[in-house]
Amino acid sequence: MRGSFHARGSWPGPIVFRQGWALAEGRPWNDDLNQAALRLTRGQASFMRTAAEWLVTAGTESVVSPPMHADACSLWSQAGFEETRSLLVMERDLSLAFSEPLLAVRPGRQHELSEAVEIDSAAFAPPWRASRLGLTEALSATQRSRFLVCEVDETVVGFAIVGVTGPGAYLQRI
């Protein structure tokens, strides 16, 4: 791979890695674990290995990939990553009848993302919690996305991040 390796940012904040045409981003996985999340935009296994090594040298204990389809794992395996968690992808036939929602859902406001982080932290155990950076990344994971909230007595009690890419719609976080 041509070009020298560059990292922009400082750990434990977001880091952008570049080497020639290769590009990746690193961030803390969440606020509970000293673990980094690495997202590859383009590049080869050797570039990913170098980015992961940089993150470990910066002080993280381990580096994880984003969730991916089994067909996409070979590049990560070549870079020295191993499967540690499995996620399920669920599907619902939208032609089926829906019941009326118990709470109204509305578009969330930027300042309500902090409340979503608190809700997420209360709902999930540490390996599965998303930090503010994780929720922000979920908002950028698809071509179009929306942050939605529901509230009771003007207090946000739930949220969802939904997105669309091509013909697929995704519930990124709830």
Phi and psi restraints in degrees (value plus and minus 20) as a CYANA .aco file:
   2 ARG   PHI    -102.6   -62.6
   2 ARG   PSI     138.0   178.0
   3 GLY   PHI      69.1   109.1
   3 GLY   PSI     134.0   174.0
   4 SER   PHI    -106.6   -66.6
   4 SER   PSI     135.2   175.2
   5 PHE   PHI     -99.8   -59.8
   5 PHE   PSI     111.8   151.8
   6 HIS   PHI    -149.1  -109.1
   6 HIS   PSI     120.1   160.1
   7 ALA   PHI    -143.7  -103.7
   7 ALA   PSI     105.8   145.8
   8 ARG   PHI    -133.6   -93.6
   8 ARG   PSI     104.7   144.7
   9 GLY   PHI     103.0   143.0
   9 GLY   PSI     155.2   195.2
  10 SER   PHI    -153.6  -113.6
  10 SER   PSI     116.3   156.3
  11 TRP   PHI     -95.1   -55.1
  11 TRP   PSI     116.3   156.3
  12 PRO   PHI    -116.4   -76.4
  12 PRO   PSI      10.0    50.0
  13 GLY   PHI    -109.7   -69.7
  13 GLY   PSI    -198.4  -158.4
  14 PRO   PHI     -85.1   -45.1
  14 PRO   PSI     122.6   162.6
  15 ILE   PHI    -146.4  -106.4
  15 ILE   PSI     116.5   156.5
  16 VAL   PHI    -129.6   -89.6
  16 VAL   PSI     105.9   145.9
  17 PHE   PHI    -126.7   -86.7
  17 PHE   PSI     117.0   157.0
  18 ARG   PHI    -159.0  -119.0
  18 ARG   PSI     125.6   165.6
  19 GLN   PHI    -176.6  -136.6
  19 GLN   PSI      85.8   125.8
  20 GLY   PHI      40.4    80.4
  20 GLY   PSI    -146.3  -106.3
  21 TRP   PHI    -104.1   -64.1
  21 TRP   PSI     -31.8     8.2
  22 ALA   PHI     -90.5   -50.5
  22 ALA   PSI     123.6   163.6
  23 LEU   PHI    -167.6  -127.6
  23 LEU   PSI     113.6   153.6
  24 ALA   PHI    -169.0  -129.0
  24 ALA   PSI     142.4   182.4
  25 GLU   PHI    -149.6  -109.6
  25 GLU   PSI     120.6   160.6
  26 GLY   PHI    -141.7  -101.7
  26 GLY   PSI     129.8   169.8
  27 ARG   PHI    -177.1  -137.1
  27 ARG   PSI     141.6   181.6
  28 PRO   PHI     -81.7   -41.7
  28 PRO   PSI     120.5   160.5
  29 TRP   PHI     -82.0   -42.0
  29 TRP   PSI     -68.6   -28.6
  30 ASN   PHI    -179.5  -139.5
  30 ASN   PSI    -194.5  -154.5
  31 ASP   PHI    -104.7   -64.7
  31 ASP   PSI     -25.6    14.4
  32 ASP   PHI    -118.6   -78.6
  32 ASP   PSI     -48.6    -8.6
  33 LEU   PHI    -137.2   -97.2
  33 LEU   PSI     124.8   164.8
  34 ASN   PHI    -106.4   -66.4
  34 ASN   PSI      49.2    89.2
  35 GLN   PHI    -157.0  -117.0
  35 GLN   PSI     120.4   160.4
  36 ALA   PHI    -123.5   -83.5
  36 ALA   PSI     127.7   167.7
  37 ALA   PHI    -125.3   -85.3
  37 ALA   PSI     111.7   151.7
  38 LEU   PHI    -137.0   -97.0
  38 LEU   PSI     106.3   146.3
  39 ARG   PHI    -139.4   -99.4
  39 ARG   PSI     100.2   140.2
  40 LEU   PHI    -110.9   -70.9
  40 LEU   PSI     106.1   146.1
  41 THR   PHI    -110.5   -70.5
  41 THR   PSI     -67.0   -27.0
  42 ARG   PHI    -179.3  -139.3
  42 ARG   PSI     126.6   166.6
  43 GLY   PHI     128.3   168.3
  43 GLY   PSI     159.5   199.5
  44 GLN   PHI    -130.3   -90.3
  44 GLN   PSI     153.6   193.6
  45 ALA   PHI     -79.9   -39.9
  45 ALA   PSI     -59.9   -19.9
  46 SER   PHI     -83.6   -43.6
  46 SER   PSI     -56.2   -16.2
  47 PHE   PHI     -85.7   -45.7
  47 PHE   PSI     -64.7   -24.7
  48 MET   PHI     -82.7   -42.7
  48 MET   PSI     -61.1   -21.1
  49 ARG   PHI     -80.6   -40.6
  49 ARG   PSI     -64.0   -24.0
  50 THR   PHI     -84.1   -44.1
  50 THR   PSI     -62.3   -22.3
  51 ALA   PHI     -83.3   -43.3
  51 ALA   PSI     -63.3   -23.3
  52 ALA   PHI     -83.9   -43.9
  52 ALA   PSI     -62.4   -22.4
  53 GLU   PHI     -83.0   -43.0
  53 GLU   PSI     -58.0   -18.0
  54 TRP   PHI     -81.5   -41.5
  54 TRP   PSI     -64.2   -24.2
  55 LEU   PHI     -83.7   -43.7
  55 LEU   PSI     -60.2   -20.2
  56 VAL   PHI     -86.5   -46.5
  56 VAL   PSI     -62.2   -22.2
  57 THR   PHI     -81.9   -41.9
  57 THR   PSI     -53.0   -13.0
  58 ALA   PHI     -93.6   -53.6
  58 ALA   PSI     -34.4     5.6
  59 GLY   PHI     106.0   146.0
  59 GLY   PSI     -21.5    18.5
  60 THR   PHI     -99.9   -59.9
  60 THR   PSI     131.3   171.3
  61 GLU   PHI    -101.4   -61.4
  61 GLU   PSI     -49.9    -9.9
  62 SER   PHI    -178.1  -138.1
  62 SER   PSI     148.1   188.1
  63 VAL   PHI    -149.9  -109.9
  63 VAL   PSI     113.6   153.6
  64 VAL   PHI    -141.0  -101.0
  64 VAL   PSI     135.5   175.5
  65 SER   PHI    -109.3   -69.3
  65 SER   PSI     148.7   188.7
  66 PRO   PHI     -94.2   -54.2
  66 PRO   PSI     143.7   183.7
  67 PRO   PHI     -79.5   -39.5
  67 PRO   PSI     122.3   162.3
  68 MET   PHI    -170.9  -130.9
  68 MET   PSI     141.5   181.5
  69 HIS   PHI     -90.8   -50.8
  69 HIS   PSI     129.0   169.0
  70 ALA   PHI     -74.8   -34.8
  70 ALA   PSI     -52.7   -12.7
  71 ASP   PHI     -85.3   -45.3
  71 ASP   PSI     -41.1    -1.1
  72 ALA   PHI    -113.2   -73.2
  72 ALA   PSI     -20.9    19.1
  73 CYS   PHI     -96.9   -56.9
  73 CYS   PSI     -41.4    -1.4
  74 SER   PHI     -82.0   -42.0
  74 SER   PSI     -60.3   -20.3
  75 LEU   PHI     -82.4   -42.4
  75 LEU   PSI     -61.0   -21.0
  76 TRP   PHI     -87.4   -47.4
  76 TRP   PSI     -59.0   -19.0
  77 SER   PHI     -82.5   -42.5
  77 SER   PSI     -60.8   -20.8
  78 GLN   PHI     -81.6   -41.6
  78 GLN   PSI     -48.3    -8.3
  79 ALA   PHI    -106.1   -66.1
  79 ALA   PSI     -18.5    21.5
  80 GLY   PHI      77.9   117.9
  80 GLY   PSI     -12.8    27.2
  81 PHE   PHI    -104.2   -64.2
  81 PHE   PSI     130.2   170.2
  82 GLU   PHI    -147.6  -107.6
  82 GLU   PSI     130.6   170.6
  83 GLU   PHI     -86.5   -46.5
  83 GLU   PSI     110.6   150.6
  84 THR   PHI    -143.2  -103.2
  84 THR   PSI     -47.1    -7.1
  85 ARG   PHI    -158.6  -118.6
  85 ARG   PSI     130.2   170.2
  86 SER   PHI    -140.4  -100.4
  86 SER   PSI     118.8   158.8
  87 LEU   PHI    -134.9   -94.9
  87 LEU   PSI     130.5   170.5
  88 LEU   PHI    -120.4   -80.4
  88 LEU   PSI     124.8   164.8
  89 VAL   PHI    -129.5   -89.5
  89 VAL   PSI     103.5   143.5
  90 MET   PHI    -128.2   -88.2
  90 MET   PSI     135.2   175.2
  91 GLU   PHI    -156.5  -116.5
  91 GLU   PSI     125.9   165.9
  92 ARG   PHI    -149.1  -109.1
  92 ARG   PSI     114.6   154.6
  93 ASP   PHI     -93.2   -53.2
  93 ASP   PSI      94.9   134.9
  94 LEU   PHI     -95.3   -55.3
  94 LEU   PSI     -24.4    15.6
  95 SER   PHI    -101.5   -61.5
  95 SER   PSI     -30.4     9.6
  96 LEU   PHI     -96.2   -56.2
  96 LEU   PSI     132.6   172.6
  97 ALA   PHI     -88.3   -48.3
  97 ALA   PSI     125.7   165.7
  98 PHE   PHI    -131.6   -91.6
  98 PHE   PSI     124.9   164.9
  99 SER   PHI    -103.6   -63.6
  99 SER   PSI     140.4   180.4
 100 GLU   PHI     -85.6   -45.6
 100 GLU   PSI     117.8   157.8
 101 PRO   PHI     -88.4   -48.4
 101 PRO   PSI     128.7   168.7
 102 LEU   PHI     -96.9   -56.9
 102 LEU   PSI     -49.9    -9.9
 103 LEU   PHI    -146.8  -106.8
 103 LEU   PSI     127.5   167.5
 104 ALA   PHI     -92.5   -52.5
 104 ALA   PSI     124.5   164.5
 105 VAL   PHI    -133.1   -93.1
 105 VAL   PSI     116.5   156.5
 106 ARG   PHI    -158.1  -118.1
 106 ARG   PSI     141.7   181.7
 107 PRO   PHI     -80.6   -40.6
 107 PRO   PSI     115.8   155.8
 108 GLY   PHI    -100.4   -60.4
 108 GLY   PSI     134.4   174.4
 109 ARG   PHI    -119.3   -79.3
 109 ARG   PSI     134.8   174.8
 110 GLN   PHI     -72.0   -32.0
 110 GLN   PSI     -63.8   -23.8
 111 HIS   PHI     -88.0   -48.0
 111 HIS   PSI     -37.6     2.4
 112 GLU   PHI    -101.2   -61.2
 112 GLU   PSI     -26.8    13.2
 113 LEU   PHI     -82.4   -42.4
 113 LEU   PSI     -53.4   -13.4
 114 SER   PHI     -82.4   -42.4
 114 SER   PSI     -59.3   -19.3
 115 GLU   PHI     -87.3   -47.3
 115 GLU   PSI     -55.5   -15.5
 116 ALA   PHI     -84.3   -44.3
 116 ALA   PSI     -58.3   -18.3
 117 VAL   PHI     -81.9   -41.9
 117 VAL   PSI     -61.9   -21.9
 118 GLU   PHI     -84.8   -44.8
 118 GLU   PSI     -62.2   -22.2
 119 ILE   PHI     -83.7   -43.7
 119 ILE   PSI     -64.6   -24.6
 120 ASP   PHI     -80.8   -40.8
 120 ASP   PSI     -62.2   -22.2
 121 SER   PHI     -84.0   -44.0
 121 SER   PSI     -57.6   -17.6
 122 ALA   PHI     -93.9   -53.9
 122 ALA   PSI     -46.1    -6.1
 123 ALA   PHI    -108.1   -68.1
 123 ALA   PSI     -45.9    -5.9
 124 PHE   PHI    -142.8  -102.8
 124 PHE   PSI     127.5   167.5
 125 ALA   PHI     -90.8   -50.8
 125 ALA   PSI     139.0   179.0
 126 PRO   PHI     -67.2   -27.2
 126 PRO   PSI     -62.7   -22.7
 127 PRO   PHI     -86.0   -46.0
 127 PRO   PSI     -41.7    -1.7
 128 TRP   PHI    -125.5   -85.5
 128 TRP   PSI     -24.4    15.6
 129 ARG   PHI     -89.1   -49.1
 129 ARG   PSI     126.8   166.8
 130 ALA   PHI    -130.3   -90.3
 130 ALA   PSI     115.7   155.7
 131 SER   PHI    -104.6   -64.6
 131 SER   PSI    -198.2  -158.2
 132 ARG   PHI     -78.1   -38.1
 132 ARG   PSI     -61.5   -21.5
 133 LEU   PHI     -82.3   -42.3
 133 LEU   PSI     -58.0   -18.0
 134 GLY   PHI     -86.2   -46.2
 134 GLY   PSI     -61.5   -21.5
 135 LEU   PHI     -88.9   -48.9
 135 LEU   PSI     -57.8   -17.8
 136 THR   PHI     -83.7   -43.7
 136 THR   PSI     -59.5   -19.5
 137 GLU   PHI     -85.3   -45.3
 137 GLU   PSI     -59.2   -19.2
 138 ALA   PHI     -80.2   -40.2
 138 ALA   PSI     -54.6   -14.6
 139 LEU   PHI     -89.3   -49.3
 139 LEU   PSI     -41.5    -1.5
 140 SER   PHI    -126.2   -86.2
 140 SER   PSI     -14.2    25.8
 141 ALA   PHI     -97.6   -57.6
 141 ALA   PSI     -35.4     4.6
 142 THR   PHI    -145.4  -105.4
 142 THR   PSI     146.8   186.8
 143 GLN   PHI     -80.8   -40.8
 143 GLN   PSI     -60.5   -20.5
 144 ARG   PHI    -151.7  -111.7
 144 ARG   PSI     120.7   160.7
 145 SER   PHI    -166.5  -126.5
 145 SER   PSI     143.5   183.5
 146 ARG   PHI    -161.2  -121.2
 146 ARG   PSI     123.5   163.5
 147 PHE   PHI    -124.7   -84.7
 147 PHE   PSI      99.8   139.8
 148 LEU   PHI    -138.9   -98.9
 148 LEU   PSI     128.4   168.4
 149 VAL   PHI    -154.9  -114.9
 149 VAL   PSI     138.8   178.8
 150 CYS   PHI    -148.2  -108.2
 150 CYS   PSI     130.5   170.5
 151 GLU   PHI    -160.0  -120.0
 151 GLU   PSI     137.4   177.4
 152 VAL   PHI    -148.0  -108.0
 152 VAL   PSI     105.9   145.9
 153 ASP   PHI      30.7    70.7
 153 ASP   PSI      25.3    65.3
 154 GLU   PHI      45.0    85.0
 154 GLU   PSI      -1.9    38.1
 155 THR   PHI    -133.9   -93.9
 155 THR   PSI     107.1   147.1
 156 VAL   PHI     -86.8   -46.8
 156 VAL   PSI     104.1   144.1
 157 VAL   PHI    -138.3   -98.3
 157 VAL   PSI     -25.1    14.9
 158 GLY   PHI    -186.2  -146.2
 158 GLY   PSI     141.7   181.7
 159 PHE   PHI    -172.5  -132.5
 159 PHE   PSI     144.0   184.0
 160 ALA   PHI    -167.3  -127.3
 160 ALA   PSI     127.4   167.4
 161 ILE   PHI    -137.9   -97.9
 161 ILE   PSI      99.9   139.9
 162 VAL   PHI    -141.4  -101.4
 162 VAL   PSI     133.3   173.3
 163 GLY   PHI    -171.6  -131.6
 163 GLY   PSI     143.9   183.9
 164 VAL   PHI    -153.8  -113.8
 164 VAL   PSI     113.4   153.4
 165 THR   PHI    -157.2  -117.2
 165 THR   PSI     101.7   141.7
 166 GLY   PHI      36.5    76.5
 166 GLY   PSI    -153.0  -113.0
 167 PRO   PHI    -105.0   -65.0
 167 PRO   PSI     -22.5    17.5
 168 GLY   PHI    -120.8   -80.8
 168 GLY   PSI     118.8   158.8
 169 ALA   PHI    -130.8   -90.8
 169 ALA   PSI     123.9   163.9
 170 TYR   PHI    -151.9  -111.9
 170 TYR   PSI     117.5   157.5
 171 LEU   PHI    -113.1   -73.1
 171 LEU   PSI      79.7   119.7
 172 GLN   PHI     -93.3   -53.3
 172 GLN   PSI     -58.8   -18.8
 173 ARG   PHI    -179.2  -139.2
 173 ARG   PSI     121.6   161.6
